Amino acid sequence: MTPPRRTQKQRRDQAEAALLAAAAELVVEQGVRSLTLARVGERAGYSRGIIAHHFGSKQALLELLARTAQAGFVPGLADLPPGLERLLRLIDGYIGELGQVGAAHHAFLLLWAEAPTMPELAPIFRERDESFRADLRVDVAAGIADGAIRDDIAPEEVAPAIVGQLRGIGLQRHLDPPAVDTERLRRSVTEQWRRALATPSARQP
């Protein structure tokens, strides 16, 4: 039986996924400065014309790579209401996922580390970090409002501290995997934040 022909959208989605995967692999293997549309197309088996049609520029490719690598990194959070428990689930899940991330997430961390010295990356990662911090601020504010988080905690201070810690752990894991036991670390870091944030009545998991 002849398989049904793929739609134009299916072909486009497949090509885009292959190109993003190729871009992530090249960033991990050779660094972002060596990344070109031609190399991405060659790695993925597509012509430069096709990759230019999909993304238009290296800048657009990097932006989409950053967005797709970060989206849904910790599954199940969308089903939880904002607050302390969602915040702790994010911390635990993020560190746990670092133990098994693929090339796309490794590429995200490497691009993030390069962003301060690369003008084409800086706007992308400022926006990505602010989006992450905004989600964390919502959780902290909700936890304060429902009495689970101490009312002397400042959401605008907690958010960058958590982002910095999680991304820093990720970079260490990428650089030296045996030195960073994510399964042990996820429990201790999550518990540290519970003790730091929670009111006495909310300190027991």
N, C-alpha and C positions, 0 to 999 in steps of 0.2 A: 504494500500500500504506500502510495506516494505521500510523504509528509506534507502538511499544509505549508504554503509559502508564508514566510514571515512578513509582517506588515512593515511599512516604512519606519514606524516608531520603534518596533522591535529591533530592526537593523540598526537604527540610530543609537538606541540604548546599549546594544551589544558593543558597537564600535566605541561609544563613549566609555563604557566600563573597561574595555581592553586598553584604551589609551590612558586612562587614569591609572590603571594597574601598572602599565609600562612606565609612566612618569614616576610613580612611587618607587618602583624598583631601581630606576636610574638615580633618583635622589639618594636612596640608601647606599647604593654601590659606588657612586661617583661624586655625589655632592650636588647641591643646587646650582652652583656656578657653571657646571658642565652641562646642565640641562638645556636642550634645544628642541624645538618642535620637530626638526628632522630626525633627531635621535629617538624621540618618543615614537614617531611614526614607524621608524625602522624596527624598533623593538617590538611594537605591537603588530607589525605586518601590514601597515596602512601607508598610503602615500602622504607626503607632506601636504598636498592639497586637501585631503580629507581631514587631517588634524586641524589645518587652518580653518576649514569650513566649520568644524565643531566648536573650536575655541577662539579663533581669531588672533590670539596672541599668547605668548608665554605667560603674561600677567593673568589673563583670564583662566588659563589652565591651572596655574598655581592657586588661584582663588577657589576654583571648584574643587581642587584636590584637598585644600584645607577644610572646606565646608563638609565634603563627603566623608573625610577621614574622622571628623569630630562628631558628626551626626549619629546619634544612637549608640555612642560608645559604651554606655552603661545601660543595658536593657532593663525594662520594667519600671523606670522612673515615672513615665507618663501616667501610670495608673495610680500614683501616690499623691496625696494632697501635699501642698507645700508645708514645710515645718522641719522640726529637728530630725525626725525619723527619715524623711526623704534625704536630708542633707547627709546623715550618717550612712545611709544606703549608697549614696553617690560616692562617698569617700571609700567605703569598703569595696564597692563594685569597680571603681576606677582602678584602684591598686591591684585588685584581682585580675582585671582584664590586661593589665600591663604584663602579666606573666605569659600571655598567649597572643599578643598582638601580632598582626601581619605587617607586610611592607607598608601599607597605607598609613598606619598609625606611627610606625617608625619614621616614615617620611615627614609626617606632621610635626613630630617632636624636633627633628633635625631642622626643618624649615623655621619652626618657632625660635630655636636657638640662634639661627642666622638672621632673623628679622631685624634686630637692632642695628645691624651694619649694612643692611640691604634695603635701599629706598623702595624697591618694587615689592618687597615683602612686608615692610613695616605697616602700611595701612591695613593689609589683610589681617595681620595678627593682632593689631590693636582692636579691630572690630571683633575678632573671634574671642579675644581675652575679655573684652567688655561684655560680650554676650554671656560668657561663662560666669563672670563676676555678678552680672545682673541676676542670673538664676540663683546664685548662692545668696545674694542679698534678700531675695524674695523668701527663701527658706528661713533665713535667720529672722527676718521681720515677722514672718508667720509664727515661728516658734516663740518669739517674745510675746506676740499677741495672745497665743493660747496658753501661756504660762509654762511651756516646756523649756524655754531658754531664758536665762537671767536677763533682767531688764537693764542691766548696766553694760551689756554687750553692744558693740557698735557694728552693724552689718557692713558698713563701708570699710571697716578694718579687718573683719574676719574674712571677707571674700578674697582680697588679694593674697592673704596669708595661705588660704587653702589652695588657691590656684598655683601659687609658687611652690608649695610643698608637693602637690601632685605632679606637676610638670617636672620638678627637680628629680623626684623619684623615678619618673619615666626616663629621663635622660641617663640617670645612673644605671638603670636596668638595661638600657640599650647599649651603653658603653661596656658594662661588665656584668652580664647576667648572673653568673654564679655568686656575685657579691650581694645581690639584692633578692632576698627570699620574699617574694610578694605574698605568698600565702601566710607567712608569719607576720609580715609587716602590716598587712591589711587589718588584722585584728588589733594590733597594738596602736596603730595610728587612729583607727576609728574610735577606740576606747579613750585615747588621749583627747580627742575632740569632744566626746561625750562629757568627760569630766570637766573640760574647759568651758563648755557652753551650758550644760543642763542645770536646771534648778534641782535642788535635792530630791524632790519627788519624781524627777524624770531621769535620774542617773542610772537606774537599773534597766538593762535592755529588755 
